């Protein structure tokens, strides 16, 4: 849950404890737990995607997602991507970099 729902989270934990007799612990995830504090590039990307998404809603364009395409954005119909899997090859540089810093993929 987002930090804005913090009170609801603690209420839920209390109710779980009351109903189960077990301890319920609450962990509010922050940027650090999700991958670190966003840098300027993260913030710019978020802003670009957010603006494009808001513009799509204003223009009445629904059933689409906003994709980052180099120096711009593109609206992609959800029908084109929903339910499809795009695999990253095991020898891809992103996978190699992740393994180099200790990321486990369960294999």
C-alpha positions, 0 to 999 in steps of 0.5 A: 500500500502507498504511504497515503494508506498507512493508517489502513495498513495498521488497522488491517494488521490489528484486525488480522491479529485479533482474528487469528491470534497471530502477530501481524507486522507492517512494512511500509515500502519506501524508495530504498526497498524498491530500488533506491531513491529516484535520480533526475533521469527517473523523475524526468521519465516519470514526468514524461510518461505521466504527462503523456498519460494525462494527455491521453485521458484528456484526449479521450484515448483509453485502452492504451499504455504509454511507452517510452520511445527514445526521446519521446512517448508513444501510445500503444493499444493494450490489445497489442500487448496484453497477455503477451510475454516478451522474454529477455535472452539469458545472455542479454547485457541487462541479465549479465549486469544483474547477475554481476551485482548478485541478483538471483533469477531462481536458476 
